[in-house]
Amino acid sequence: MFDCCPRCKGALTPGFLRSGQRSILWTPHTERIGPYLPQEEGEFSLPGANLWRGAKCPAQYCENCGLIMIETKEEEST
């Protein structure tokens, strides 16, 4: 992850971005019909998503500027 905030260079607090019983979906579309699961090209769920338990995605938070940062691809174990 990041060593410091890319916006203000302040310290980051590690944590998680979480959701309820649906995954967190990123989409370039402004309107959405249907379930919040990736269905169209360009859409994806955040790492750690689970249809039944929701999502728990590692994230970092900057208290100074309010920025939350996540990685959209899970790290591969070597």
C-alpha positions as CSV (number, residue, x, y, z in Angstrom):
1,M,0.0,0.0,0.0
2,F,1.0,3.6,0.4
3,D,3.6,5.2,2.7
4,C,1.9,8.5,2.9
5,C,-1.1,10.4,1.4
6,P,-0.4,11.3,-2.2
7,R,-2.5,14.5,-1.8
8,C,-1.1,16.1,1.5
9,K,1.8,13.7,2.3
10,G,0.2,13.1,5.8
11,A,0.2,9.9,7.7
12,L,-2.2,7.1,6.7
13,T,-4.3,4.9,9.0
14,P,-4.7,1.3,7.9
15,G,-8.2,-0.2,8.0
16,F,-11.0,-1.6,5.8
17,L,-13.7,-0.4,3.6
18,R,-16.7,-2.5,4.4
19,S,-20.3,-3.0,3.1
20,G,-23.4,-4.9,4.2
21,Q,-24.7,-7.9,2.4
22,R,-23.8,-6.8,-1.1
23,S,-20.4,-6.2,-2.6
24,I,-19.1,-2.6,-3.3
25,L,-19.3,-2.1,-7.0
26,W,-17.3,0.4,-9.1
27,T,-19.0,1.4,-12.3
28,P,-18.5,4.2,-14.8
29,H,-22.3,4.4,-15.3
30,T,-24.4,7.0,-13.5
31,E,-27.6,4.9,-13.4
32,R,-27.8,1.3,-12.2
33,I,-30.6,-1.2,-12.5
34,G,-30.4,-4.6,-11.0
35,P,-28.1,-6.2,-8.4
36,Y,-24.9,-4.5,-7.4
37,L,-22.7,-7.1,-9.0
38,P,-20.4,-6.6,-12.0
39,Q,-22.4,-7.2,-15.1
40,E,-21.0,-4.9,-17.7
41,E,-17.6,-4.4,-19.2
42,G,-15.5,-2.0,-17.0
43,E,-17.3,-2.9,-13.8
44,F,-15.7,-4.7,-10.9
45,S,-16.2,-5.5,-7.2
46,L,-13.5,-4.5,-4.7
47,P,-11.2,-7.2,-3.4
48,G,-12.6,-9.1,-0.4
49,A,-16.2,-9.0,-1.8
50,N,-18.5,-11.8,-0.7
51,L,-22.2,-12.0,-1.9
52,W,-23.4,-13.2,1.5
53,R,-21.2,-11.4,4.0
54,G,-20.6,-8.1,2.1
55,A,-17.2,-6.7,1.4
56,K,-14.1,-6.1,3.6
57,C,-11.5,-4.4,1.4
58,P,-8.2,-3.3,2.9
59,A,-7.9,0.5,2.8
60,Q,-5.9,3.4,4.1
61,Y,-7.4,6.7,5.4
62,C,-5.9,10.2,5.6
63,E,-7.4,12.1,8.4
64,N,-6.0,15.4,7.2
65,C,-7.8,15.5,3.8
66,G,-10.4,12.7,4.1
67,L,-9.0,10.6,1.3
68,I,-9.6,6.8,1.4
69,M,-7.3,4.7,-0.8
70,I,-7.8,1.1,-1.9
71,E,-6.1,-1.2,-4.3
72,T,-8.4,-2.7,-6.8
73,K,-6.3,-5.8,-7.5
74,E,-5.4,-8.3,-4.8
75,E,-1.7,-8.9,-4.3
76,E,-0.5,-12.2,-5.7
77,S,1.3,-14.4,-3.2
78,T,4.7,-15.5,-4.3
